[in-house]
Amino acid sequence: MHRLIRVIAFAVGLLVVSTVQAERIDLTRAVVVIRSGDLPAAEKVASTILTEEIARRTGLSWKVVSEWPAKADVVIAISTIANSPTWVGHVSTASSTVSSKAESFAITVAAAAGGKPATIAITGYDARGVMFGVGKLLRSVDWKSGAASIGADFQAAETPDRPLRGHQVGYRDTANSWDAWTYDQYEQYFREMAIFGANAVENIPFQEDKPSPLFKYTRDKMNIKFAELCDKYDLQHWIWLPVLINLPDEDKEVEFLKQQAEFYTKIKRLDAIFVPGGDPGNNKANVLLPHLERTAALVRKSHPTVKIWLSLQYFKPDDVEFLYNYLEQQKPIWFGGLVMGPSSPPMEPTRIRLPKSYQLRWYPDITHSVRCQYPIPWLDPALGMTLGREPVNPRPVDYTDIYQMDYRFTDGFLSYSDGVHDDFNKSLWTQLGWNPLVNPRDVAREYSRFFFGAELAEIGADGLFSLESDTRGALADRGSVTATYLLWKEMEQRLPAPGSKWRFGMHLFRAYYMYFTRNRLIYETDLERQALAKLDEADKIGATPAMTKARAVLELAKSQPAEPELIKRLNQFGEELFREIGLQTSVPKYKANNSQRGAVLDFLDYPLNNRWWLEDQFDKIETMSDPKAQLRRLSIVRNWENPGKQGYYDVLGHVGKSPRVMKLLTAGDIMRHEDEVPAPNQRWMREVKTPLRQAWHAYLYRLTQPMTYNDLDPNSPYVVKLFSQRSSPLVIDGVKAKLLSTGETFDKVTEQIFEVPLEATQDGRIILTWEKLDESDLNWRDRHYVTELWVMKRPTN
């Protein structure tokens, strides 16, 4: 009886919830009222954004009027505090919840009562506040074809936490999508960034003279269009302006300034200039700053309020000191502030040293996945090789954590981006600029509701989070990848036709790609196991016949690939996304700039086992004239990863094959503890055939944690064998290890064998560490690192 009561109570509870959820205001026949007169840009465009975006999704056509309608079911009233309309009395209480800070807004909803229509008042402190209020409403409306509604209890009041919130959108060949766009596509993207709360866009008007084969306009025309769009939506227009000439060089400097002058006089709006100190650019501060002063004088003839910002990327200590002394002594009024970008000095000391009269802007790289400012920690090499540097990469957890660590030191941000693959990250980062404590799931839910449809708001948020969580840990062990794939397939069946097809499509593509890659990894790993087993027959049938059998097994990866139907579907995705938004997922097919610029389709058959290395070894063995030498070498190849009895084999850069290496799997944790617990790097191997082992694709170049090996035989001598770039300063139980020999070199890594003193293994355990090296004069790519490592009994022969 008690159980029955509980069940009835639960059912009643569901009924109550359903009733509450059903209390919604039907917006099908809404009328939009604005104030009359000459409106500022953001206020003028706000009603256009609202009505056009609703029409795009639902097919509804909302009327826009400037007088309060005599008869209407629902009135959406748009106004500002500063310039109240004549009809403000109809929504007189709405203004009380608006903060008196720039760009703030409030949305109040009132149900129909006493013969008065239901009202939704969007009240901005200023014109931009109105536009951002419209964006919030659009992100909150439930829509489907022919209908729109909003909860009767919906209310919102928001004030941006950071004054600058924007993203870089450059028209250049490097981009993996934008270079194929039309004016209309750019405008829609600018609008959608504003809908999520962005107030700035950064163009790249000069760098890279090579035109993209996909350009629909000249770069000059697009530069003019960028400025017009920024003016239309009242978005700050920044430009990224690297100084690529080697200063001082008067002739080249004059020519560069002349090129700029032509640009400045043509464009309608310009708010700021950002000059990177490096990446690219390589000038000393004492010659760069006078050049920037000349640039400021030039640009202010056309755009009097423009200020110049500078990053300290790749600045040497003396350059940093020169800059701070210059700012303290000269106090230039043309200087806006510093920009913290990749390879800049840390945020906090920069803010401390920077005079308070200047601002600090963030230039976060939220576009890349590997070899970047915020790489995905411990990304499985199978994904590092195939997804590469610019895949579709929503990262709600990582980027929220990173933002919350450093935002307090900044006055805002303009993110680094090279395409639309990071579109969710832009929306997330923008919303963090409004509220640094916003729940990333709330942003994912709004993103899904606005772009996918209300029906997919919750499940879409789950899908976005899953695409990130599936990158944590060894790919072969992540059964959740299948669940994510099935989740996105379910959404694919439910996507409302008017949704943002390309945004949904590229995330769907990523789910399919991950699922395919995991299946292929498991399949090709098993093929390698089978191929190596064929080599065991060499003593009986000879080296060449055994290798022939092994080759035939390895060749199945090409002749009988895993999931051929998925390969076909992935290629269809590539065609669909290129046709719709110019997404360049292949170099030969879609003219991607290079293979690491999102060209993921070029890696559908990139080996996820050691096939290329094994085939190269087989080729070399077949050239040997001595059959016994062939068998000896074949035995080494067959047993490459076998450390023998009571031995160990680790791949130090592989998340699933380095159990003795401490790991942090979120980017925020890595940033907090990168000195003590670093993560590996991934090499860019390109899509060409490279006879390297998979273990050499990812590596640790800072070995800071001790690695402990237990259960060793105290009666047997041991060695440590490893492959590393440069001589490895190995330490065993606190004592510098004795190098016994060096062996083969493959590409950048060389085999090195070290003696383990017999006394070190008497307790059955050794601890490996490495001496700290001063490699500050070396590029990070050239520094010492370790890939494979064996702890094994010393061979007796």
C-alpha positions in Angstrom: 0.0 0.0 0.0 2.8 2.4 0.9 4.6 1.6 -2.3 1.4 2.4 -4.3 1.1 5.7 -2.5 4.7 6.5 -3.4 4.1 5.6 -7.1 0.9 7.8 -7.2 2.7 10.7 -5.5 5.5 10.4 -8.1 3.0 10.4 -10.9 1.2 13.4 -9.5 4.6 15.1 -9.2 5.2 14.5 -12.9 1.8 15.9 -13.7 2.6 19.1 -11.7 5.9 19.5 -13.4 4.3 19.0 -16.8 1.7 21.6 -15.9 4.3 24.1 -14.8 6.3 23.4 -18.0 3.1 23.9 -20.0 2.7 27.5 -18.7 4.2 29.2 -21.7 3.5 32.3 -23.7 2.7 31.6 -27.4 4.8 34.0 -29.5 3.3 32.9 -32.9 1.5 36.3 -33.5 3.9 38.6 -31.5 4.3 42.2 -32.5 7.6 44.0 -32.0 7.5 47.6 -30.9 10.5 49.9 -31.1 10.9 53.6 -30.5 10.6 56.0 -33.4 13.3 58.3 -34.7 16.9 58.0 -35.7 18.3 55.0 -33.7 21.9 54.2 -32.8 23.3 51.2 -34.8 22.9 48.5 -32.2 19.4 49.5 -31.3 18.4 49.9 -34.9 19.6 46.4 -35.8 18.2 44.7 -32.7 14.7 44.3 -34.1 16.0 43.2 -37.4 18.1 40.5 -35.7 15.1 39.4 -33.7 12.6 39.1 -36.5 14.9 37.7 -39.1 16.3 35.0 -36.8 12.8 34.0 -35.7 11.7 33.9 -39.3 14.8 31.8 -40.3 13.9 29.2 -37.7 10.1 29.2 -37.6 8.8 30.8 -40.8 6.9 33.3 -38.6 6.8 36.9 -39.7 6.7 39.3 -36.8 5.5 42.9 -37.5 7.7 45.7 -36.3 6.0 49.0 -35.3 7.0 52.2 -33.5 3.6 52.8 -31.8 2.1 50.6 -29.1 -0.3 48.3 -31.0 -4.0 48.7 -30.2 -4.6 45.0 -30.5 -2.1 42.2 -30.1 -1.8 38.8 -28.4 1.9 39.4 -27.4 4.0 42.6 -27.6 7.8 42.4 -27.5 8.9 45.9 -26.5 12.4 47.0 -27.2 13.8 50.2 -25.6 16.7 51.8 -23.7 16.9 53.6 -20.4 18.7 56.5 -22.0 16.1 57.2 -24.7 12.7 56.1 -23.4 10.0 55.8 -26.1 6.6 57.4 -25.9 5.0 54.0 -25.1 7.3 53.3 -22.2 4.3 53.5 -19.7 3.1 50.2 -21.0 6.3 48.5 -19.6 7.1 51.1 -16.9 8.4 48.5 -14.4 10.9 46.9 -16.8 13.6 49.5 -16.3 13.9 49.0 -12.6 15.9 45.8 -13.1 18.4 47.2 -15.6 21.9 47.8 -14.2 23.3 51.3 -14.9 26.4 49.9 -16.6 27.3 49.9 -20.3 25.7 47.1 -22.3 23.5 45.9 -19.5 19.9 44.7 -20.2 16.9 43.2 -18.5 14.1 41.1 -19.9 10.8 41.0 -18.1 7.8 38.8 -19.1 4.2 39.6 -18.1 1.3 37.4 -18.9 -1.9 38.8 -20.4 -4.2 40.3 -17.8 -7.1 42.7 -17.6 -7.5 43.0 -21.4 -3.8 43.8 -21.8 -1.6 41.6 -24.0 1.2 39.6 -22.7 4.4 41.6 -22.9 8.1 40.8 -23.2 10.1 43.9 -22.4 13.7 44.0 -23.5 15.2 47.1 -21.9 18.9 48.0 -22.4 20.9 50.5 -20.5 22.2 51.6 -23.9 21.9 50.6 -27.5 24.2 47.7 -27.2 22.4 46.5 -24.2 19.2 46.3 -26.3 21.0 44.2 -28.9 22.4 41.8 -26.3 19.0 41.6 -24.7 17.6 40.5 -28.0 20.3 37.9 -28.2 19.4 36.5 -24.8 15.8 36.3 -25.8 16.6 34.4 -29.0 18.8 32.0 -27.0 15.9 31.4 -24.6 12.9 31.0 -27.0 11.7 27.5 -27.7 11.2 27.3 -31.5 10.1 24.9 -34.2 8.6 25.3 -37.6 5.6 27.5 -37.4 5.7 28.2 -33.7 7.7 29.9 -30.9 7.1 30.2 -27.2 8.8 31.2 -23.9 8.2 30.3 -20.3 5.7 32.7 -18.6 8.1 33.0 -15.7 11.1 33.8 -17.7 13.2 36.8 -16.5 16.7 37.9 -17.1 19.0 40.8 -16.0 22.6 40.8 -17.1 25.7 43.0 -17.0 28.9 42.1 -18.8 31.8 41.3 -16.4 34.5 42.2 -19.0 34.2 45.3 -21.3 35.9 43.6 -24.2 34.6 40.3 -25.6 35.5 39.3 -29.2 37.0 36.9 -31.6 39.5 37.0 -34.5 37.9 36.4 -37.9 40.5 36.7 -40.6 40.0 36.5 -44.4 43.1 34.6 -45.5 44.2 31.3 -47.0 45.2 29.9 -43.6 41.6 29.8 -42.4 39.8 26.5 -42.8 36.4 27.9 -43.8 36.2 31.7 -43.9 38.1 32.1 -47.1 35.3 30.5 -49.0 32.5 32.7 -47.6 30.3 35.3 -49.1 29.4 38.7 -47.6 26.1 37.3 -46.4 27.8 34.4 -44.6 30.2 36.8 -42.8 27.3 39.0 -41.8 25.4 36.1 -40.4 28.4 35.0 -38.4 29.0 38.5 -37.0 25.4 38.6 -36.0 25.5 35.3 -34.3 28.6 36.3 -32.3 26.7 39.4 -31.2 23.7 37.2 -30.2 25.9 35.3 -27.8 27.2 38.6 -26.4 30.4 39.5 -28.4 31.1 43.2 -28.9 34.3 43.1 -31.0 35.8 41.4 -34.1 39.5 41.3 -35.1 40.4 41.3 -38.8 43.7 40.3 -40.4 43.9 42.7 -43.3 47.6 42.4 -44.4 49.5 39.3 -43.3 49.8 36.5 -45.9 49.7 37.9 -49.4 48.9 34.6 -51.0 45.2 34.6 -52.0 43.1 31.6 -51.2 41.9 29.6 -54.3 38.5 29.8 -52.6 38.3 33.6 -52.3 35.1 35.0 -53.7 36.3 38.6 -53.3 39.6 40.4 -53.2 41.0 40.9 -49.8 40.7 44.7 -50.1 36.9 44.4 -50.7 36.5 42.1 -47.7 38.5 44.4 -45.5 36.0 47.2 -46.3 33.1 44.9 -45.7 34.4 43.9 -42.3 34.5 47.5 -41.2 30.9 48.1 -42.5 29.6 45.0 -40.7 31.2 46.2 -37.5 29.6 49.6 -37.9 26.2 48.1 -38.7 26.3 45.9 -35.5 28.2 48.4 -33.4 31.0 45.9 -32.8 34.5 47.2 -32.1 36.7 46.7 -35.2 40.2 45.6 -34.3 43.0 44.6 -36.7 45.9 42.2 -36.1 49.0 43.9 -37.6 52.3 41.9 -37.4 55.4 43.9 -38.3 57.2 41.6 -40.6 59.9 44.0 -41.8 63.2 44.0 -39.9 63.5 47.3 -38.2 65.1 49.8 -38.6 64.7 49.9 -42.4 63.4 53.3 -43.5 62.5 52.3 -47.0 60.5 49.2 -46.1 59.0 51.0 -43.1 57.7 53.8 -45.3 56.3 51.3 -47.8 54.5 49.4 -45.0 53.1 52.6 -43.6 51.9 53.6 -47.1 50.1 50.3 -47.4 48.4 50.9 -44.1 47.4 54.5 -45.0 45.5 53.3 -48.0 43.6 50.8 -45.9 42.8 53.2 -43.1 41.3 55.8 -45.4 39.1 53.2 -47.1 37.5 51.6 -44.1 34.4 53.0 -42.3 35.3 52.0 -38.7 38.4 51.1 -36.8 38.7 51.0 -33.0 42.1 49.4 -32.2 45.3 47.9 -33.6 47.0 44.8 -32.1 50.6 44.3 -33.0 52.1 40.9 -31.9 55.6 41.2 -30.6 56.3 37.8 -32.2 54.7 34.8 -33.9 55.1 36.4 -36.4 57.5 39.4 -36.0 61.0 39.5 -34.6 61.9 43.1 -33.7 63.6 44.4 -30.6 61.4 46.6 -28.5 63.7 49.6 -28.8 63.1 49.8 -32.6 59.5 48.4 -32.6 58.0 51.1 -30.3 59.1 54.1 -32.3 57.6 52.4 -35.4 54.3 51.9 -33.5 54.3 55.6 -32.6 54.6 56.4 -36.3 51.8 53.9 -37.0 49.6 55.6 -34.4 50.2 59.0 -35.8 49.2 57.7 -39.3 46.0 55.9 -38.3 44.7 58.7 -36.1 44.5 60.9 -39.1 41.6 58.8 -40.3 40.4 57.3 -37.0 41.3 59.7 -34.2 40.4 57.4 -31.2 42.4 54.4 -32.3 45.0 53.1 -29.9 47.7 50.5 -30.5 48.1 47.3 -28.4 51.2 45.1 -28.2 51.8 41.5 -27.1 55.1 40.4 -25.6 55.2 37.2 -27.5 58.8 36.0 -27.8 60.1 39.1 -26.2 63.5 38.7 -24.5 63.9 39.9 -20.9 65.7 43.1 -22.1 62.8 43.8 -24.5 60.3 43.4 -21.6 62.3 45.8 -19.4 62.7 48.4 -22.2 58.9 48.3 -22.8 58.0 48.9 -19.1 60.5 51.7 -18.8 59.2 53.3 -22.0 55.6 53.2 -20.7 56.6 54.6 -17.3 58.8 57.4 -18.7 57.0 58.3 -22.0 53.4 57.6 -20.9 52.3 57.4 -24.6 48.6 58.4 -25.0 48.4 56.4 -28.3 49.2 53.1 -26.4 46.1 51.1 -25.4 47.7 48.3 -23.4 49.3 44.9 -23.6 48.0 41.7 -25.0 48.6 38.3 -23.4 48.9 35.7 -26.1 50.6 32.3 -26.6 54.3 32.4 -25.5 53.7 35.7 -23.7 55.0 36.2 -20.1 52.5 35.0 -17.5 49.3 37.0 -16.9 49.7 38.0 -13.3 53.2 39.5 -13.3 52.3 41.3 -16.6 49.3 42.9 -14.9 51.4 43.9 -11.9 54.2 45.5 -14.0 51.8 47.2 -16.5 51.0 50.8 -15.4 47.4 51.1 -14.3 46.6 53.6 -17.0 46.9 50.8 -19.6 44.7 47.8 -20.1 45.6 44.1 -20.4 43.8 42.1 -23.1 43.7 38.3 -23.4 44.5 36.7 -26.8 43.5 33.1 -25.9 44.0 30.3 -28.4 40.7 28.5 -28.2 40.9 27.1 -31.7 43.7 24.5 -31.6 43.9 21.0 -29.9 47.6 20.1 -30.1 50.8 22.1 -30.4 49.2 25.2 -29.0 48.6 27.4 -25.9 46.0 25.1 -24.4 46.4 21.6 -25.8 44.1 18.7 -24.9 46.1 17.0 -22.1 47.3 13.5 -22.8 45.3 13.2 -26.1 45.6 9.7 -27.4 48.1 9.8 -30.3 45.6 8.1 -32.5 43.5 11.3 -32.2 46.5 13.6 -32.2 47.5 12.1 -35.6 44.0 12.1 -37.2 42.0 14.9 -35.7 45.2 17.0 -35.6 45.4 20.7 -34.7 42.1 22.1 -36.0 39.3 19.6 -35.7 35.8 20.5 -34.5 36.7 20.8 -30.8 34.1 21.8 -28.2 35.8 22.0 -24.8 33.3 23.3 -22.2 35.1 22.0 -19.1 38.6 22.9 -20.1 38.0 26.4 -21.3 35.7 27.3 -18.4 38.4 26.3 -16.0 41.1 28.1 -17.9 39.0 31.3 -18.2 38.2 31.3 -14.5 41.9 31.1 -13.6 43.1 34.3 -15.3 40.1 36.5 -16.3 40.5 38.8 -13.2 43.8 40.2 -14.5 42.3 41.2 -17.9 40.0 43.8 -19.3 38.6 41.3 -21.7 39.7 39.3 -24.7 39.7 38.8 -28.5 40.4 35.1 -29.1 42.7 33.6 -31.7 40.7 31.6 -34.3 41.3 30.2 -37.7 37.8 28.9 -38.6 34.4 27.8 -37.4 35.6 24.5 -35.9 35.8 26.3 -32.6 32.4 27.9 -32.9 31.1 26.5 -29.6 34.2 27.7 -27.8 33.7 31.2 -29.0 30.1 31.2 -27.7 31.3 29.8 -24.3 34.2 32.2 -23.9 31.9 35.1 -24.8 29.4 34.1 -22.2 32.2 33.8 -19.6 33.0 37.4 -20.4 29.5 38.2 -19.2 29.5 36.0 -16.2 32.8 34.2 -15.3 30.8 31.8 -13.0 28.3 30.8 -15.7 27.6 27.1 -15.8 29.1 25.8 -19.1 26.2 23.4 -19.3 23.8 26.4 -19.4 25.8 27.8 -22.3 25.8 24.5 -24.1 22.0 24.3 -23.5 21.4 27.8 -25.0 23.8 27.0 -27.9 21.8 23.8 -28.7 18.4 25.4 -28.3 19.4 28.3 -30.6 21.2 26.3 -33.3 19.7 22.9 -33.0 16.1 23.5 -31.7 14.4 23.4 -28.3 13.7 19.7 -28.6 17.5 19.1 -28.6 18.5 21.7 -26.0 19.3 19.2 -23.2 20.5 16.3 -25.3 22.5 18.6 -27.4 24.3 19.9 -24.3 25.1 16.3 -23.4 26.4 15.7 -26.8 28.8 18.7 -26.7 30.1 17.7 -23.3 30.6 14.1 -24.5 32.7 15.2 -27.5 35.1 16.7 -25.0 35.1 14.0 -22.3 35.8 11.3 -25.0 39.2 12.8 -25.5 40.3 12.0 -21.9 42.2 8.7 -21.6 43.2 6.0 -23.9 40.9 5.9 -27.0 40.7 2.1 -27.2 39.4 2.0 -23.6 36.8 4.7 -24.0 33.6 2.8 -24.6 31.8 6.0 -24.1 32.8 7.0 -27.7 30.2 4.5 -28.9 27.5 6.1 -26.6 28.4 9.6 -27.9 28.1 8.4 -31.5 24.7 6.8 -30.8 23.6 10.0 -29.0 24.4 12.2 -32.0 22.8 9.7 -34.3 19.6 10.0 -32.3 19.8 13.7 -32.5 20.4 13.5 -36.3 17.0 11.9 -36.6 15.3 14.6 -34.5 17.0 17.8 -35.9 14.3 20.3 -36.9 14.7 21.3 -40.5 15.1 25.0 -39.9 18.1 24.5 -37.5 21.6 25.7 -38.1 22.5 22.7 -40.2 26.2 23.2 -40.5 26.8 23.7 -36.7 24.9 20.5 -36.0 26.6 18.8 -38.9 30.1 19.5 -38.0 29.6 18.3 -34.4 27.8 15.2 -35.8 30.8 14.7 -38.1 33.1 14.9 -35.1 31.1 12.2 -33.3 31.2 9.9 -36.3 34.9 10.5 -36.8 35.8 9.6 -33.2 33.7 6.4 -33.4 35.3 5.5 -36.7 38.8 6.2 -35.4 38.3 4.1 -32.3 37.0 1.2 -34.2 39.9 1.5 -36.7 42.4 1.7 -33.9 41.1 -1.5 -32.3 41.0 -3.3 -35.7 44.5 -2.2 -36.8 46.0 -2.9 -33.4 44.7 -6.5 -33.8 46.1 -6.7 -37.4 49.5 -5.8 -36.0 49.2 -8.5 -33.4 48.3 -11.1 -36.0 51.2 -9.9 -38.3 53.8 -10.2 -35.6 52.5 -13.7 -34.8 53.3 -14.6 -38.4 56.9 -13.7 -37.8 57.1 -16.6 -35.3 57.1 -18.9 -38.3 60.4 -17.5 -39.6 62.6 -20.1 -38.0 60.7 -22.8 -39.8 59.8 -21.3 -43.2 62.4 -18.5 -43.5 62.5 -14.8 -43.0 61.1 -13.8 -46.4 58.0 -16.1 -46.4 57.2 -15.0 -42.8 57.4 -11.4 -43.8 55.3 -12.0 -46.8 52.6 -13.5 -44.6 52.9 -10.5 -42.1 52.7 -8.0 -45.0 49.5 -9.6 -46.2 47.9 -9.2 -42.8 49.0 -5.6 -42.4 47.7 -4.9 -46.0 44.2 -5.8 -44.8 44.0 -2.3 -43.3 43.9 -1.0 -46.9 42.2 -3.8 -48.8 39.6 -4.5 -46.1 39.4 -1.3 -44.0 37.4 -1.0 -40.8 33.9 0.4 -41.3 33.8 1.1 -45.0 30.3 2.5 -44.7 31.5 5.0 -42.1 34.3 6.0 -44.4 31.7 6.7 -47.1 29.6 8.7 -44.6 32.6 10.8 -43.4 33.4 11.7 -47.0 29.8 12.8 -47.4 30.1 15.0 -44.4 33.1 16.6 -45.9 31.3 17.3 -49.1 28.2 18.7 -47.3 30.1 20.9 -45.0 32.3 22.3 -47.8 29.2 23.0 -49.9 27.5 24.8 -47.0 30.2 26.7 -45.2 33.4 26.0 -47.1 34.8 23.8 -44.4 38.1 22.5 -45.8 38.5 18.9 -44.4 41.0 17.9 -47.1 44.0 19.5 -48.8 43.5 17.9 -52.3 39.7 17.9 -52.3 38.8 21.1 -50.6 42.0 23.2 -50.7 42.8 23.2 -47.0 45.9 25.3 -46.4 47.8 22.3 -45.1 47.2 19.0 -43.5 47.1 20.3 -39.9 44.5 22.9 -40.8 41.4 20.7 -40.1 42.1 18.4 -43.1 40.9 15.4 -41.1 39.6 13.5 -44.2 43.2 13.1 -45.3 43.9 10.9 -42.3 41.1 8.4 -42.7 43.7 5.7 -43.7 46.7 7.0 -41.8 48.0 3.9 -40.0 47.0 3.6 -36.3 49.5 0.8 -35.8 53.2 0.4 -36.7 52.5 -0.8 -40.3 54.7 1.8 -42.0 57.6 1.1 -39.7 57.2 -2.7 -40.0 57.1 -2.5 -43.8 60.2 -0.4 -43.8 62.0 -2.9 -41.5 60.9 -5.7 -43.8 62.3 -3.9 -46.8 65.7 -3.5 -45.1 65.7 -7.1 -43.9 65.1 -8.4 -47.4 68.2 -6.6 -48.6 70.4 -8.6 -46.1 72.4 -11.4 -47.8 72.9 -13.5 -44.6 69.8 -15.6 -43.6 70.9 -15.8 -40.0 71.2 -12.0 -39.8 67.7 -11.7 -41.3 66.3 -13.9 -38.6 68.2 -12.0 -35.8 66.8 -8.7 -37.0 63.4 -10.1 -37.5 63.4 -11.4 -33.9 64.3 -7.9 -32.7 61.3 -6.5 -34.7 59.0 -9.2 -33.5 59.9 -8.7 -29.9 60.4 -4.9 -29.9 57.9 -4.2 -27.1 58.7 -7.4 -25.1 60.8 -6.5 -22.0 61.2 -10.1 -21.0 60.4 -11.7 -17.7 60.1 -9.3 -14.8 60.7 -6.4 -17.2 58.7 -3.3 -18.2 57.9 -1.5 -21.4 56.4 2.0 -21.4 55.6 4.6 -24.0 56.1 7.8 -22.1 53.9 10.0 -24.2 51.0 7.6 -24.6 48.1 8.0 -22.1 47.3 4.3 -22.2 50.8 2.9 -22.2 52.6 4.9 -19.4 51.2 3.7 -16.1 54.1 4.9 -14.1 53.8 8.5 -15.3 51.6 10.9 -13.3 48.9 12.4 -15.4 46.4 15.3 -15.2 43.7 15.0 -17.7 42.1 18.5 -17.7 43.7 21.6 -19.1 43.1 23.7 -16.1 44.9 21.2 -13.8 47.8 21.1 -16.3 48.1 24.9 -16.2 48.1 24.9 -12.4 50.7 22.2 -12.1 52.6 22.2 -15.4 56.0 22.6 -13.7 55.5 19.5 -11.6 53.2 17.4 -13.8 53.7 18.2 -17.5 51.8 16.7 -20.3 53.3 15.3 -23.5 53.6 17.0 -26.9 52.4 15.6 -30.2 54.6 15.8 -33.3 53.1 17.0 -36.6 53.9 14.0 -38.9 51.9 15.2 -41.9 49.8 12.8 -43.9 52.8 11.4 -45.9 54.2 7.9 -45.3 56.7 8.0 -42.5 58.5 4.9 -41.3 58.2 5.7 -37.6 56.8 3.8 -34.7 53.6 5.1 -33.2 55.4 5.6 -29.9 57.5 8.4 -31.5 54.5 10.6 -32.4 54.0 11.8 -28.8 56.6 12.4 -26.2 57.5 13.9 -22.8 60.2 16.6 -23.0 60.1 17.5 -19.3 60.4 14.5 -17.0 59.8 15.9 -13.6 58.2 13.0 -11.8 60.0 9.9 -10.5 59.0 6.6 -12.2 59.0 3.5 -10.0 59.6 0.0 -11.2 58.8 -2.8 -8.7 59.1 -6.6 -8.6 62.6 -6.7 -10.1 64.8 -9.8 -9.7 67.5 -8.9 -7.2 69.7 -11.7 -8.5 69.8 -10.5 -12.1 71.5 -7.5 -13.6 69.2 -5.0 -15.4 69.5 -2.3 -18.0 67.3 0.7 -18.9 66.9 1.0 -22.6 65.2 4.1 -24.0 64.8 6.2 -27.2 65.3 9.9 -26.8 66.2 13.0 -28.6 69.6 14.2 -27.5 71.6 12.4 -24.8 69.4 11.4 -21.9 70.5 12.5 -18.4 69.0 9.4 -16.7 69.3 9.0 -12.9 68.7 5.7 -11.2 68.0 5.8 -7.5 69.5 9.2 -7.2 72.8 8.4 -9.0 73.7 9.4 -12.6 73.2 6.4 -14.7 76.2 4.9 -16.6 75.6 4.8 -20.4 76.6 1.4 -21.8 75.9 2.0 -25.5 74.0 3.9 -28.1 72.2 2.1 -30.9 70.0 2.9 -33.8 68.7 6.3 -34.6 65.2 6.7 -36.1 64.4 10.2 -37.3 65.0 12.3 -34.2 65.4 9.6 -31.5 68.4 7.4 -30.6 68.5 4.1 -28.7 70.5 4.5 -25.4 71.2 1.7 -22.9 72.1 2.4 -19.3 73.4 0.1 -16.6 71.4 -0.5 -13.5 73.8 -1.2 -10.6 73.2 -4.5 -9.0 72.9 -3.0 -5.6 70.0 -0.8 -6.8 67.8 -3.8 -7.4 68.4 -5.5 -4.1 65.1 -4.2 -2.7 63.4 -5.2 -6.0 62.7 -1.7 -7.0 64.4 1.2 -8.9 63.3 4.8 -9.2 64.1 6.6 -12.4 64.5 10.4 -12.6 66.3 12.8 -15.0 68.7 15.6 -14.4 67.3 19.0 -15.2 68.8 20.4 -18.3 69.1 24.1 -19.2 67.8 24.1 -22.7 66.4 27.7 -22.7 68.4 28.5 -25.8 66.7 25.7 -27.8 63.4 25.7 -29.5 61.0 23.4 -27.6 61.0 21.0 -30.6 64.8 20.5 -30.3 64.9 19.8 -26.5 65.5 16.5 -24.8 62.6 14.1 -24.7 62.0 10.4 -24.1 59.6 8.2 -26.1 59.9 4.5 -25.4 61.5 3.0 -22.3 62.4 -0.5 -21.2 63.5 -1.8 -17.8 64.8 -5.3 -18.6 67.2 -7.9 -17.6 70.6 -7.4 -19.2 71.2 -9.8 -22.1 73.8 -12.4 -21.4 75.2 -12.6 -24.9 
